[in-house]
Amino acid sequence: MDGFQTVFKFFLNQKTTIGYSFMALLTVGGERIFSMVSFQCPCNKSQNFIYGLVFIVGPALVLLIVGYFLSSRTWKLFTGCCLNPRKLCPKGNSCNCVYVFAQITVGACIPPVMWLTVALLNGTFYECAVSGLENNHVVDLFCKGKTDTCRVELPRVPCGKSSLSPADNQELLLMLRAQSQILGWLIVCIATVVGLIGTCYKNCRSQVSYLQLKFWRKYIEKEKEHFDTYATEYATKLADRNLKSFFENKDPEAFPFPNHSAWEDISSLYTFCRSEQYYSTLQRYVEKGNKDKDDEMKCALDFVDGIEMM
C-alpha cells in the first residue's frame, strides 16, 4: 500500500509533464493519421501549395482556438466584459490586461507549435506545398544544374509520378524533406530558447522568493481541487433541498449561499500586492470582503500557476 501511494504521489506531482507528453503523443498520432488517411497531394502546380499549406496551418489554427476555448483563464478574463467592460481592464489598466492575455496565449500556443514541429519533421505536407510554388528563386534552388523538364515536373515529384529519372526524383524528395526538417528543428530551438528566456525573465521579475512561489502554486492547485469538490457537494445539497420541497409541497429550508456580488469578486482577475499575503481572489474575499477595493489600483494583474494545461 505504501508503495502504491508513493507511485501515485509521483505521478500526481508529475501530472504537468505527463500532460505535455500525452499531448505530444496525440499530436504525433494525429499527424500520422492525416498523412496516411486523408492527405493526398494533388501534384498539380496550381493546387499543391494551397493544399499542403492548409494541412500545415489549418490544424495548428484549430488547436490554437481549442487552446483558448479550453482555458479557464480565457473565460475568467472575458466573461461578462460586454456588459461591464471594466471587468476586462479593471481601473482602466489596459497594459496589465494585455499582459494577462499574452500569458493565456502562451499556454494556447503549445499544441499548435507541437503540430507544426511534428508536421515539418515528417515533411509530407511541406513537400507538397513547396513543390507547387511558382517563385523562380525556389524553382531554381531545386532544379539548379538540371534540365528544363525538372521545372515542369517538380509539382509531380511528391507523388512519384514525374517523368524524371528515379535518381533525380529521389534527390528532389530528399531536398524537400531536408528543408522541412530543418524548419521543424528551427521551430523547436526557437520555442525552447524563447521559453527559457521567458521563464528566466518572469522569475527574475518575481516579487516573491522561490519557496514562497512554490507554496503559492501548491495553494492555487489545491484551492481549485477543493473548489470543484465543494461546489459539487454544495450544488447536490441545494438540488436535494429544492426537490424535497417540491415533491413534499412545503416551504424550503433556509440555505445560505454566496450572493451575486461575492461571485463577481472571486471571479475577477487576480491582483498581487507585496503589502498583502493573499494567494487568490477567494482568499482575499474571505479575509477582506468588499473592504479596501481601491487598493487594487496599486496591484498588478497576474497568474501564478504557470502555463495552464487544457
Secondary structure as UniProt FT lines:
FT   HELIX           2..13
FT   HELIX           15..33
FT   HELIX           34..38
FT   TURN            45..47
FT   HELIX           48..70
FT   HELIX           72..78
FT   TURN            79..83
FT   HELIX           85..87
FT   HELIX           90..92
FT   HELIX           94..122
FT   HELIX           124..131
FT   HELIX           136..143
FT   TURN            144..145
FT   HELIX           148..153
FT   HELIX           154..159
FT   HELIX           166..204
FT   HELIX           210..248
FT   HELIX           260..267
FT   STRAND          271..272
FT   TURN            274..275
FT   HELIX           281..288
FT   TURN            289..292
FT   HELIX           293..298
FT   STRAND          300..301
//
